[in-house]
Amino acid sequence: MIEDHGLAQRGQLVQFGRRQIPPRACVVENKPHVRTFLADILDELGFITRECSAIDLKPALAEFWPDLIVLGPLNRDVDVPAQLRVLKANGFRGRIMLFGGRSSATLMASHEYGEQIGLTMLPPLGTPFRDGDLRDNLSTFLPIPSQTSMPVDVDQALTNGWFELWYQPKISPRSLQPRGAEAVIRVRHPTWGVVSPAYYIPAANDPYYHALSQFVIMRAMGDCRQFSAANNPVDVSIHLPLPALADTQFIDRIVQCLPEGIRESGFLIEVECDDVVHDLDFMRKVASQLAFRNIGLSIDNVSAEGASLAGRRELPVVEMKVGRKFVRGCATDRIKHAVCAEVVATARDAGVRSVAEGVETQADFAAVRDLGFDLLQGMMFAKPMEPRKFERAILSRRYAEMA
């Protein structure tokens, strides 16, 4: 058992490794881009993270209760030993990891100073570093449990602002540049950190059904506006259940609340393949109503049954997305390969885009590229990211390469 700085002061002990509460890490560095880079890496490892400059270290200790402080070289006006003394004076009992130039004598001297004044120092992290170097340093905390799917009270999550939208890019198979993104719901729980939900969309008879659907639409369009304002326009798709689309008054209320610029940009709403196949006439009606609002439909989780749409007149969608179970392993499974090929042909005949979701291996990537998919999506390219990271890591890079 290792004492946790924040929880210990409240009379609790926390066990790292197989612990149930993710550890908290605070990155202290005066260069915003450096601390954001490190915070993103720690976030991916399962930490709950916060960033701050040296001047904000003391308030961060009182508000955030970190288990780990990652402390950078700062600058000539604020040295590392001074920050170590701040930690000591405030009774910090967590771990401290310094980072800086691999051959820096100052880094080693600061590390030794921290040990001399009685702080718990992890091995210093020399830059540039490998993933293995960071994991070795954080062995006290790892392995951190994978994100937990847990039941969430929708009302509580909405009231407390726990819901977020993250974005996973859709990649061109030829240029490997992002050409769109799918928004997925995440919950930033105050105890569990960022949690990947199974499905948080409540049933149509749930009183919070419309509230959550409204949140998804408004947040997605707001993010689209932010991306466009930063010269990073991107087509975003969101997943909504069919009853939300059937309620045209609900859609009208949402659209009327949006700025004109967002109304004109347009985006996609993904619906389940079964809904389209089983009631194609109704979906045509929904699609025509949404088209007046510059909203397109995408068929999600297209299966062998979805391929039966071939030859149907006026297919009411602009995109067909093959489900993961047919994309994973399609390079070696002839049945999956045949389903993917049939969907691509159906999409091409209907004049709509085809998307392969769940691309995770080089072999599957080569297979779906050769089949002629217009867009690819999967962990091989990028996992879902919060808007800030998505814009910085994906969209800004695309804009720089196009400039």
Summary of the structure (lengths in Angstrom):
residues: 403
radius of gyration: 24.3
end to end distance: 53.2
largest distance: 77.3
contacts: 1276
relative contact order: 0.08
helix: 43%
strand: 21%
